[in-house]
């Protein structure tokens, strides 16, 4: 089991079983308060469960940060249709590597979170959708599911409570877009992963046109401890309106990359310096992507801030999926923008024109620019094309591509100018970089 | 025609979904696992069982990075080309693989042993650079490590 050395500043709620022997087994889980949140929830009314989750100030860990309790409250519980609990395990936002660990090290915590959501909205079946590249996680999860069935924690009349719940796993087949909730549902139904027009939202019409709760792996994994220890306890770990802890994925030019569970609101500079051990090779910090590649980049001077949804929104970026990508002084910002755009252009589903065409043109522009073939007017053109995508696409992928691009151009204009007139990339000979 | 084994594996998925069409991605993955890639004939076979046209299946297959409508080598190398791997020297690893295998990205070696595909973030950014070979994730890549890894795949 791959897990980095923990840091003393971590507050281990979701990762408390990481590092235990056989942490993924049901015996370990039951021996460490496992399924106690479910039993407690079983004694509560659905409204009380939802209230508890609202009290916790848990917000969606997939990227958008929508309040989880409110989302569950949108499900029409009295609908005669079956309701579904769907897990978004399509983790593929560049820089993000936490859901993988949660499933690998503590699959029962995820299952318990799903069951509690099931109690809250009167659902009796759940799907775990995991990206195709994480195929091995399905084996871990299927084993956990089989254990849960054989020990009476899934299936009919769970532990004599009268509650029935079934869980199925499905793997994707490689598509970033399927991390978008409505595209994920399309993929779950065996279709191309393109987004749906909303409304209706999944809470009303989701999987197989039935009311559906859809949350990220980390979100569900937080729920058992919220029910077990109370929503207020979870909320108190974070900052106002940003409850609990968060799994931050530190990657890039940093001495101790890894996944660390820290309280919401933890200072970003301290995260880099103290938890991550600082920028590698004694280099200076140039820039940080704070929450996965769709988040606007922060310059080194902007990094003294609390990592929660609201503070980052004020700083005109996002907490996103917790992927903190650290870039040292030798990193070419034009190339960073180009690589990020190449990703979005490849992964645009092609359904709507502003995204399909916008990302393709931005990719061309940025590649040409980095190769030294750009004109001065291209700098503004890159920003213009990106701004024209904002808010004009079916799903957030268009914004996810445009926002970082705008930030790179605005904050590192000097680096774009340094690439003009056929000059070679000034960073290309730095020791850890290579040519395209 | 689907082999009895393919058919059994696909049919095992039926009870998990309210309708057969929902099984189609799993079904294509199952057939690809046995045949290496998805030929027109393979789509016809799957379509017959699921009650779908092969055109519908083609539409789905071409959407996803991990479903192949063209033959690939016995082993597929998926090399991450996203931002964290890039800044940790992912391009050097790609150049090394290309040089060692004598192919460019997207190509298959003449002996049919390896296909090299660039792929989006593999979610192991704290151990960049990263690649997958078939189902196995390999982390903290260096040229020396890549040489050792590739030896393991005949």
Interface residues (C-beta under 8 A of the other chain):
Chain A: X2 X4 X91 X92 X93 X94 X95 X96 X97 X99 X100 X131 X132 X133 X134 X135 X136 X168 X170 X171 X172 X173 X174 X175 X176 X187 X188 X189 X190 X191 X192 X193 X194 X208 X249 X250 X251 X252 X253 X257 X258 X259 X289 X293 X323 X325 X327 X331 X335 X336 X339 X340 X342 X343 X346 X347 X349 X432 X433 X434 X435 X436
Chain B: X16 X17 X18 X19 X21 X22 X23 X24 X25 X26 X28 X29 X59 X60 X63 X64 X65 X66 X67 X78 X81 X82 X83 X84 X86 X87 X88 X89 X91 X92 X95 X119 X120 X121 X122 X123 X124 X125 X126 X127 X128 X132 X135 X137 X139
